[in-house]
Amino acid sequence: MIVPKRPAAEHEYTPAERRRIDHGVNQRLEEYGEGKGAGPFATAEAFLDGLHREGARLGAKKNSRKMPGPL
């Protein structure tokens, strides 16, 4: 019979850390279900095209904010 060796205690997460991790995973799964995720991509070129489109979209959103004028 093969019995797996349990990890050392310093490699385990605290309950608070586990709650934060679980919350983040659940939030990402919810966003993916709403269509906010990207992929899967058929080719590396398709991935890069999507990456550049998303970067351009984020850059446009970032640049659309008004910069404060001189004081």
C-alpha positions in Angstrom: 0.0 0.0 0.0 1.3 3.5 -1.0 0.5 6.3 1.4 1.2 9.9 0.3 3.4 11.9 2.6 1.6 14.9 4.0 3.2 18.3 3.4 5.0 20.1 6.2 2.9 22.5 8.2 4.8 25.6 6.8 3.5 24.8 3.3 -0.2 24.9 4.3 -2.4 28.0 4.0 -4.0 29.6 7.0 -7.9 29.6 7.0 -7.8 33.4 6.2 -5.4 32.8 3.3 -7.5 30.0 2.0 -10.7 32.2 2.1 -8.9 34.9 0.1 -7.7 32.4 -2.4 -11.1 30.7 -2.8 -12.8 34.1 -3.1 -10.4 35.1 -5.9 -10.9 31.9 -7.8 -14.6 32.1 -7.5 -14.6 35.7 -8.7 -12.5 34.8 -11.7 -14.8 31.9 -12.6 -17.8 34.2 -12.3 -16.1 36.7 -14.7 -15.2 33.9 -17.1 -18.9 32.8 -17.1 -19.9 36.3 -18.0 -17.7 36.2 -21.0 -15.0 38.5 -19.6 -12.3 35.9 -20.2 -10.1 35.5 -23.2 -9.3 32.3 -25.2 -8.9 29.6 -25.8 -6.8 30.5 -28.8 -6.2 28.2 -31.8 -2.7 29.6 -32.5 0.0 31.8 -31.0 -0.8 34.4 -33.6 -4.5 34.5 -32.4 -3.3 34.9 -28.8 -1.0 37.8 -29.7 -3.8 39.5 -31.8 -6.1 39.3 -28.8 -3.4 40.5 -26.5 -2.7 43.6 -28.6 -6.4 44.3 -29.0 -6.9 44.2 -25.3 -3.8 46.4 -24.7 -5.1 48.9 -27.2 -8.5 48.9 -25.5 -7.0 49.4 -22.1 -4.6 52.1 -23.4 -7.5 54.0 -24.9 -9.5 53.8 -21.7 -6.4 55.0 -19.7 -5.7 57.9 -22.0 -9.4 59.0 -22.1 -9.1 60.3 -18.5 -8.4 64.0 -18.1 -5.1 64.9 -16.8 -5.0 67.7 -14.1 -4.0 71.0 -15.5 -1.2 73.2 -14.2 -1.8 74.7 -10.8 
